[in-house]
Amino acid sequence: MAVGHPLLPPVPSHSLTVADALSSKPPAEKAGRVSAGKAAKGKSPAASYAELGDLLGHRFGKPSLLTEALTHRSAVVANGPYKYGYERLEFLGDRVLGLVIADLLLERFPTESEGVLARRFNALVQGETLADVAAEIDLGAHLIMAAGEDQAGGRDNKSILSDVCEAVIAALFLDGGLDAAGQFIRRYWTPMLIQAKRPKRDGKTRLQEWAQSRGLPLPDYKTLSREGPPHNPIFAVRVVVEGAGEANGQGSSKRMAEQAAADALLLNLDPTGAAT
């Protein structure tokens, strides 16, 4: 049987639900390959599942959707109980989050310009924000992943948490429609939106505008290295503005490293912070 949303292609159902995954002897875990999450420790599987549902504000009619959203690719093996990792749902969740946040921003800031709204939007949908929400609801404790990935710190990896949070949003959308997904997003994103001051432009934007205002070439970014394990990489990037200077930056993603490099160069070129 397939499960899904009337407006989207069906998502194949799974033989295991989250509750099954949290049971004492799921098939893959018997072989010591899969860790179904620390959320079950000291609790029954049903209690762990209900606890997550409370935090999401939704009880799933099709639990297999939530299982897929919580499954790391490391747990997907041939002929295993987990057929898909969270990546497919992450793709959808990114779009659902963007739609709800855009609507929320227009509602909350009806007189702001498109440029300011765009900066607010980028801050609210960036990976760091998603990882913060995932940490707030302890989403990492419910992840299904290979034991090795678990032991390597996968449950606390911000990139993984960010991606899974988007996948969970998609699962909410497919199971309960835009109302269920929107309720979750508004519950956890509205406080951040209220607390945020008028957003500053990010470092890359400010550096580009600084260069353009002086008739200089646009900043050029070059990846110098990528080190560390796959679950916790460190990128090193150099940015050069010809005729002005260069600087290096590091981050857990290429984008974050570029931002760090741009911020570092701006600090050298514009120590007063006028280019904000």
LINBELBEL-V885331 format. One record per pair of residues at least 6 apart in sequence whose ideal C-beta (glycine too) atoms are under 8 Angstrom apart, sorted by the first residue. I is the first residue (numbers start at 1). J is the second residue. D is the distance in Angstrom with one decimal. If there is no record, write none. Layout:
[[I;J;D] [I;J;D]]
This chain:
[[1;13;5.3] [2;10;3.6] [2;11;6.7] [2;12;5.7] [2;13;6.2] [3;10;6.8] [3;11;5.7] [3;12;7.8] [3;13;5.0] [3;62;4.3] [3;64;6.1] [3;65;6.4] [3;174;7.6] [4;10;4.0] [4;11;4.8] [4;174;6.1] [5;173;7.1] [5;174;4.6] [5;177;7.5] [8;92;7.6] [8;174;6.9] [11;64;7.8] [11;65;6.5] [11;68;7.0] [11;88;7.8] [11;174;6.5] [12;83;6.4] [12;84;7.7] [13;62;7.3] [13;64;4.7] [14;64;4.1] [14;67;5.5] [14;68;6.7] [14;81;7.2] [14;82;7.0] [14;83;6.0] [15;81;5.9] [16;26;6.5] [16;27;7.8] [16;64;7.9] [16;67;6.2] [16;81;4.4] [16;82;7.0] [17;49;7.8] [17;63;3.8] [17;64;6.0] [17;66;7.7] [17;67;5.5] [18;45;8.0] [18;48;8.0] [18;49;5.3] [18;52;7.3] [18;63;5.8] [18;66;5.4] [18;67;5.0] [18;70;6.3] [18;142;7.0] [18;144;7.9] [19;45;4.5] [19;46;5.9] [19;48;7.8] [19;49;4.6] [19;63;6.7] [20;26;6.1] [20;45;7.4] [20;67;8.0] [20;81;7.9] [21;36;4.2] [21;37;7.2] [21;67;6.4] [21;70;7.9] [21;81;8.0] [21;144;5.2] [22;36;5.4] [22;37;6.2] [22;39;6.7] [22;40;4.0] [22;45;4.0] [22;48;5.1] [22;49;6.8] [23;36;7.9] [23;40;7.9] [23;45;5.0] [26;34;6.9] [26;36;5.8] [26;81;6.7] [27;80;7.6] [27;81;5.3] [28;34;3.9] [28;75;6.9] [28;77;7.2] [28;80;5.3] [28;81;5.7] [28;82;7.2] [29;35;7.1] [29;36;6.0] [32;147;6.2] [33;75;7.8] [33;77;7.0] [33;80;8.0] [33;146;6.1] [33;147;6.4] [34;75;4.8] [34;80;7.8] [34;82;7.5] [34;144;6.4] [34;145;7.1] [34;146;6.0] [34;147;6.7] [35;144;7.4] [35;145;5.9] [35;146;7.0] [35;147;4.8] [35;149;7.8] [35;150;4.0] [36;144;5.3] [37;48;7.6] [37;70;7.7] [37;141;5.6] [37;142;4.8] [37;143;5.7] [37;144;6.4] [37;155;8.0] [38;141;4.9] [38;155;7.3] [39;48;4.5] [39;51;7.2] [39;52;7.1] [39;138;7.3] [39;141;4.1] [39;142;4.8] [40;48;4.9] [43;51;7.5] [48;142;7.3] [49;63;7.5] [50;59;7.9] [52;66;7.7] [52;137;7.6] [52;142;5.5] [53;59;4.9] [53;60;6.8] [55;137;4.3] [55;138;7.7] [56;137;7.3] [56;168;6.8] [56;172;6.4] [56;184;5.7] [57;180;7.5] [57;183;5.3] [57;184;5.5] [57;187;6.2] [58;172;5.6] [58;175;7.0] [58;176;5.4] [58;180;4.8] [58;183;7.5] [58;184;7.0] [60;66;5.1] [60;171;7.4] [60;175;5.1] [60;176;8.0] [61;175;5.9] [61;176;7.8] [62;174;7.6] [62;175;5.3] [65;89;7.6] [65;171;4.2] [65;174;5.4] [65;175;5.2] [66;168;7.2] [66;171;5.0] [66;175;7.6] [67;82;7.5] [67;144;7.2] [68;82;8.0] [68;83;7.9] [68;84;5.2] [68;85;7.8] [68;86;6.5] [68;88;7.5] [68;89;6.0] [68;167;7.4] [68;171;7.0] [69;86;5.3] [69;89;5.0] [69;93;8.0] [69;164;6.6] [69;167;3.9] [69;168;4.7] [69;170;6.7] [69;171;4.1] [70;86;6.9] [70;139;7.8] [70;142;5.5] [70;143;5.6] [70;144;5.4] [70;164;6.5] [70;167;7.6] [70;168;7.4] [71;82;4.9] [71;84;6.8] [71;85;5.4] [71;86;5.9] [71;143;7.8] [71;144;4.6] [71;145;7.7] [72;85;6.0] [72;86;6.9] [72;143;5.9] [72;144;6.5] [72;145;3.7] [72;146;7.2] [72;149;6.1] [72;154;6.5] [72;160;6.7] [72;164;7.9] [73;85;3.7] [73;86;7.8] [73;87;6.9] [74;145;5.0] [74;146;3.6] [74;148;7.2] [74;149;4.3] [74;154;7.5] [75;82;4.9] [75;85;7.3] [75;144;5.0] [75;145;5.3] [75;146;5.7] [76;82;5.1] [76;83;6.9] [76;84;6.5] [76;85;5.2] [82;144;6.5] [86;163;6.3] [86;164;5.5] [86;167;3.8] [87;163;7.4] [87;167;7.7] [89;166;7.5] [89;167;3.9] [89;168;7.8] [89;170;3.9] [89;171;5.9] [89;174;7.8] [90;163;4.8] [90;164;7.5] [90;166;4.6] [90;167;4.5] [90;170;7.0] [91;170;7.7] [92;170;3.9] [92;173;6.9] [92;174;7.6] [93;165;7.6] [93;166;3.5] [93;167;5.4] [93;168;7.0] [93;169;3.9] [93;170;3.6] [93;171;7.8] [93;173;7.3] [94;125;7.7] [94;166;5.1] [96;169;5.3] [96;170;6.1] [96;173;4.9] [96;178;7.4] [96;181;5.2] [96;185;8.0] [97;125;5.8] [97;130;7.9] [97;166;6.3] [97;169;5.4] [97;185;6.2] [98;121;7.6] [98;125;6.0] [99;178;8.0] [100;178;7.6] [100;181;6.8] [100;182;4.9] [100;185;4.5] [100;186;7.1] [100;189;8.0] [101;121;5.9] [101;124;5.2] [101;125;5.8] [101;185;7.0] [101;189;6.5] [102;117;8.0] [102;121;6.3] [104;185;7.6] [104;186;6.6] [104;189;7.0] [104;190;7.1] [104;193;6.6] [105;112;8.0] [105;117;5.2] [105;120;5.6] [105;121;6.0] [105;124;7.8] [105;193;7.4] [106;117;7.3] [108;193;6.1] [108;194;8.0] [109;116;7.5] [109;117;6.5] [109;120;7.2] [112;120;7.8] [116;198;6.8] [116;199;7.0] [119;199;4.2] [119;200;7.5] [119;201;6.1] [119;202;7.5] [120;193;7.4] [120;196;6.8] [120;199;5.2] [122;202;7.1] [123;129;6.8] [123;196;6.8] [123;199;5.5] [124;189;6.0] [124;192;6.5] [124;193;6.6] [127;158;6.8] [127;159;6.6] [127;162;4.0] [127;253;6.9] [128;158;7.0] [128;162;7.5] [129;189;7.8] [129;192;6.8] [130;161;7.2] [130;162;4.0] [130;163;8.0] [130;165;4.4] [130;166;6.3] [131;158;4.0] [131;159;7.6] [131;161;4.5] [131;162;4.5] [131;165;7.2] [133;165;5.6] [133;188;4.8] [133;189;7.4] [134;140;6.8] [134;161;3.8] [134;162;6.8] [134;164;6.3] [134;165;4.3] [135;161;6.5] [136;188;6.7] [137;188;7.6] [139;161;6.1] [139;164;5.9] [139;165;6.3] [139;168;6.9] [140;155;3.7] [140;156;5.9] [140;160;7.8] [140;161;5.8] [141;155;6.8] [143;150;8.0] [143;154;7.1] [143;155;5.6] [143;160;7.4] [143;164;6.5] [145;154;5.3] [145;155;7.5] [149;231;6.4] [152;229;6.3] [152;231;5.5] [152;232;7.6] [153;231;6.8] [153;232;6.6] [154;160;5.8] [154;231;5.2] [157;231;5.2] [157;232;6.0] [158;252;6.6] [159;231;7.9] [159;252;6.4] [159;253;6.7] [160;231;6.9] [168;184;7.9] [169;181;5.3] [169;184;6.7] [169;185;6.7] [170;181;7.7] [172;180;4.5] [172;181;4.3] [172;184;5.6] [173;180;6.9] [173;181;4.0] [200;206;7.9] [200;276;5.3] [201;209;7.5] [201;276;6.8] [202;259;6.1] [202;262;7.8] [203;259;4.9] [203;260;7.7] [203;262;3.6] [203;263;4.1] [203;266;6.1] [204;219;7.3] [204;258;6.1] [204;259;6.0] [204;262;4.6] [206;262;7.3] [206;266;6.0] [206;275;4.8] [206;276;6.4] [207;219;5.2] [207;239;7.1] [207;241;7.0] [207;262;4.4] [207;265;6.1] [207;266;5.5] [207;275;7.7] [208;218;6.0] [208;219;5.9] [209;275;6.7] [210;266;6.8] [210;269;6.6] [210;270;6.3] [210;275;4.6] [211;217;6.8] [211;218;6.1] [211;219;6.1] [211;241;5.0] [211;244;6.9] [212;218;7.3] [214;244;7.7] [216;241;5.7] [216;242;6.7] [216;243;5.4] [216;244;5.7] [217;241;6.8] [217;242;4.6] [217;243;7.2] [218;241;7.9] [219;239;5.1] [219;240;7.0] [219;241;5.2] [219;262;6.8] [219;265;7.7] [220;239;6.9] [220;240;4.9] [220;241;7.6] [220;242;7.4] [221;237;5.7] [221;238;7.3] [221;239;5.1] [221;258;5.1] [221;261;6.9] [222;237;6.8] [222;238;5.1] [222;239;7.8] [222;240;7.5] [223;235;6.4] [223;236;7.3] [223;237;5.5] [223;254;6.3] [223;257;7.6] [224;236;4.2] [224;237;6.3] [224;238;5.5] [224;248;7.0] [225;235;7.3] [225;236;4.5] [226;233;5.6] [226;234;7.4] [226;235;5.4] [226;236;7.7] [227;233;7.0] [227;234;5.1] [227;236;7.6] [228;234;4.7] [232;252;7.1] [233;252;6.6] [233;253;7.8] [234;250;5.9] [234;251;7.5] [234;252;6.6] [235;250;6.6] [235;251;5.7] [235;252;7.4] [235;253;6.5] [235;254;5.0] [235;256;7.4] [235;257;4.0] [236;248;6.4] [236;249;7.5] [236;250;5.3] [236;257;6.3] [237;248;6.9] [237;249;5.5] [237;250;7.6] [237;251;7.7] [237;254;6.7] [237;257;4.0] [237;258;5.1] [237;260;7.5] [237;261;4.9] [238;246;6.0] [238;247;7.3] [238;248;5.0] [238;249;8.0] [238;261;6.3] [239;246;6.4] [239;247;6.0] [239;248;7.9] [239;249;7.3] [239;258;6.9] [239;261;4.2] [239;262;5.7] [239;265;5.6] [240;246;4.3] [241;265;6.8] [241;269;7.7] [244;265;7.9] [244;269;6.0] [245;265;6.1] [245;268;5.8] [245;269;6.1] [246;265;6.7] [247;261;5.4] [247;262;7.9] [247;264;3.9] [247;265;3.8] [247;267;8.0] [247;268;6.3] [248;261;5.8] [248;264;6.8] [249;257;5.1] [249;258;6.8] [249;259;7.0] [249;260;2.9] [249;261;3.1] [249;262;7.2] [249;263;7.0] [249;264;5.5] [250;257;5.5] [250;260;6.0] [251;257;3.8] [251;258;7.7] [251;259;6.9] [251;260;5.3] [266;275;6.2]]
